[in-house]
Amino acid sequence: MIAPRATPPLYNTRMVDSLKRLVRDIPDFPKPGIVFKDITPLLADRSALALAVECMAHPWRASGVDVVVGPESRGFIFGTALATALNAGFVPVRKPGKLPSRTRSVTYDLEYGTDTLQVHADAVSRGTRVLLADDLLATGGTLGASASLLREMGAECVGASVFIELTGLSGRERLVPLRVTSVLTF
């Protein structure tokens, strides 16, 4: 006899399909060759947005998350909603020059060049349990850099929750050993 799972799955194929239908492809945006996953139709649908946030929060309910960290800019959308669902605080990760107080920075490699992210120097303290949140996991660069920066500050990164994962770009592998959950995969 197989023992039942401790936590039953929250969503089924029908629910996932209903969310997938609200993500539209925009070819050649923001540049030729890129197929942008546009979530704005989903964000405008109150039931779909609520389901998306609950699906992102559900696996992390027992993780003791203190703060959810979301990178600019769509990470703010899901990050604040996820923080509310998990009864946690929210910390924004921004591009340079956008935060008003003293900051800590990390520079990381992109396919063609580098980028820099910043967080307030007092945003987390040693031992703060952090969940990273974003709309999309592609190559893992932004979430990986965010996790690195937060670890340098003494935080404990418990994992990452993303709405969409582009599996062909191997972003999950770049985030090892973090536990990563995604609602939709393409």
BELKAPE-V83793 format. One record per helix or strand. SS is the DSSP state (A for helix, B for strand). FROM is the first residue (numbers start at 0). TO is the last residue. If there is no record, write none. Layout:
BEGIN
SS:FROM:TO ; SS:FROM:TO
END
This chain:
BEGIN
A:12:19 ; B:23:26 ; B:34:37 ; A:39:43 ; A:45:57 ; B:66:70 ; A:73:84 ; B:88:93 ; B:102:109 ; B:112:119 ; B:128:136 ; A:140:151 ; B:155:164 ; A:166:168 ; A:170:173 ; B:178:184
END
